[in-house]
Amino acid sequence: MAYNKANAERKWRFWKEAQENKLRSLGVDDLLSDMYSGGFYPYSTLEEHWAYWSRYIYINRYMKAPKPVYNKLIKFVKDKDYFVITTNIDYY
């Protein structure tokens, strides 16, 4: 399958807009550079702070990733013996 830059950018903009809408629904008016930074945003109440973190966990753990990278990776290593090292930093 050939790479289509315009299509990829359109999908990315759609995903970015959806993420920004989720942040706004949690009361974050100033858009953040990444979702991790939202955990340090000065929310008005502790309830808002934990509402953000619960949504953050839901999005990052249970929602399907917007790009097919993970599915391709799984197909690549499916029948191989492998060791995985990961990071918990979102913005790399």
Phi, psi and omega in degrees: 000128182284148178282130179244102185300314181299318179294318179296318179294322178297315179297319179296316179298319178298314179297315181298317179297320178297318179295318179296321177296322178296319178296316179298325180294341177264006177089012179273104181278319178278120181291140184265159179286334178201165184293326181300320180299334178299335178291344181250007179293141182282078179295154181290327182226162176294328178298318178295321179301311182286333174297319177298310184296324179293321177292319179302313180297316180300312182297313185280338182261321190251338180278146179290138179296146184286348181241155183278015186302312183294320178297320177295319179297316179299317178298323182292320185256004187314309184254024182245153174278122185216161177234132185247131172244129181234172176232156178260016179267124186284330194265016175270000000 
